[in-house]
Amino acid sequence: MKFTLTNKTKIVIVVICFIVSVIGFLAKLPSAFRHIDKELHFAYYFLAAAFLNILFNIRNFLKHVLVSAALYLFGILIEFAQENYNKVFHVRFHGRFDPKDVRANLTGLIAFSILWALIILFTLAFQSVKKTTQSS
């Protein structure tokens, strides 16, 4: 049985995930996790890139870069939102803009991009070998 999602369904899934992510990033991290904050940023952006690339079956380099750039900009906007949330709502809800968080986000995106490139290159090489053997 083949399971496919329409583009409309994929967009609804992304919007729901986006809303949950914004709420999650605006909430203050529980103290038990504060010592691994950068690792959590790395993991989130690595997995978010993987999720979007798999969901939309991205095999084109330019589309992959666009998704990564959008996620990177999202991370920067979230950091600004966290800092300004306190000022706007006059409630100490979250901390400040942290450039180390942005760097961890970017590191997660780069790590996934390396993995993505290796998978794409392996797939292309495998397809090339398969075509060569079939034509012989």
C-alpha positions in Angstrom: 0.0 0.0 0.0 1.4 3.3 -1.1 0.9 6.2 1.4 1.1 9.7 -0.1 0.2 13.1 1.3 -1.2 16.0 -0.7 0.7 19.2 -0.8 -2.2 20.8 1.1 -1.8 18.2 3.9 2.0 18.7 4.0 1.5 22.5 4.4 -1.0 21.9 7.2 1.5 19.6 9.0 4.2 22.2 8.6 2.0 25.1 9.9 1.0 23.0 12.9 4.6 22.1 13.6 5.6 25.8 13.2 3.0 26.9 15.7 4.1 24.3 18.2 7.7 25.2 17.7 7.1 28.9 18.3 5.2 28.2 21.5 7.9 25.7 22.6 10.8 28.1 21.9 9.1 31.0 23.7 8.6 28.8 26.8 11.4 28.9 29.3 13.5 25.7 29.3 13.1 23.6 32.5 16.1 23.8 34.7 16.9 20.1 34.3 17.6 20.8 30.6 19.4 24.2 30.8 22.9 22.6 30.8 22.2 21.0 27.4 20.6 24.0 25.8 23.0 24.1 22.8 22.7 20.4 22.2 18.9 20.8 22.1 19.2 23.6 19.6 21.5 21.5 17.5 19.2 18.5 17.6 16.0 20.5 16.9 17.4 22.1 13.8 19.0 18.9 12.5 15.7 17.1 12.9 13.6 20.0 11.6 15.8 20.0 8.4 15.5 16.2 8.1 11.7 16.4 8.6 11.1 19.0 6.0 13.5 17.4 3.5 11.8 14.1 3.9 8.3 15.4 4.0 8.8 17.3 0.7 11.1 14.7 -0.8 13.8 17.3 -1.5 16.6 16.1 -3.7 17.4 19.4 -5.4 20.3 21.3 -3.9 18.7 24.8 -4.3 15.5 23.6 -2.6 17.6 22.1 0.2 19.5 25.4 0.7 16.2 27.3 0.7 14.8 25.1 3.5 18.0 25.4 5.5 18.0 29.2 5.0 14.4 29.4 6.1 15.1 27.4 9.2 18.2 29.5 10.0 16.2 32.7 9.7 13.4 31.2 11.8 16.0 30.5 14.5 17.2 34.1 14.5 13.6 35.4 14.6 12.9 33.1 17.6 15.9 34.5 19.5 14.7 38.1 18.9 11.2 37.1 19.9 12.4 35.5 23.1 14.2 38.7 24.1 11.4 41.0 23.1 8.6 38.9 24.6 9.7 40.1 28.1 9.5 43.7 27.0 6.2 43.5 25.2 4.2 41.5 27.8 6.1 42.8 30.9 6.5 39.3 32.1 9.8 37.5 32.7 9.0 34.6 30.5 12.3 33.9 28.7 15.9 35.0 28.5 17.8 37.1 26.0 19.1 36.8 22.5 21.9 34.3 22.6 24.3 34.2 19.6 25.5 30.8 20.8 22.0 29.4 20.3 22.0 30.7 16.7 25.5 29.1 16.2 24.1 25.8 17.6 21.1 26.0 15.2 23.5 26.6 12.2 25.7 23.7 13.3 22.7 21.4 13.3 21.7 22.6 9.9 25.2 22.1 8.5 25.5 18.6 10.0 22.2 17.6 8.4 23.3 19.2 5.1 26.4 17.1 5.1 24.4 13.9 5.8 21.9 14.9 3.1 24.6 15.5 0.5 26.2 12.1 1.3 22.8 10.4 0.9 22.1 12.2 -2.4 25.6 11.4 -3.8 25.3 7.8 -2.8 21.9 7.6 -4.4 23.1 9.1 -7.6 26.1 6.8 -7.7 24.0 3.8 -7.0 21.5 4.8 -9.8 24.5 5.3 -12.2 25.9 1.9 -11.4 22.4 0.3 -11.8 21.9 1.9 -15.2 25.4 0.8 -16.4 24.8 -2.8 -15.3 21.3 -2.8 -16.9 22.6 -1.5 -20.3 25.4 -4.1 -20.4 
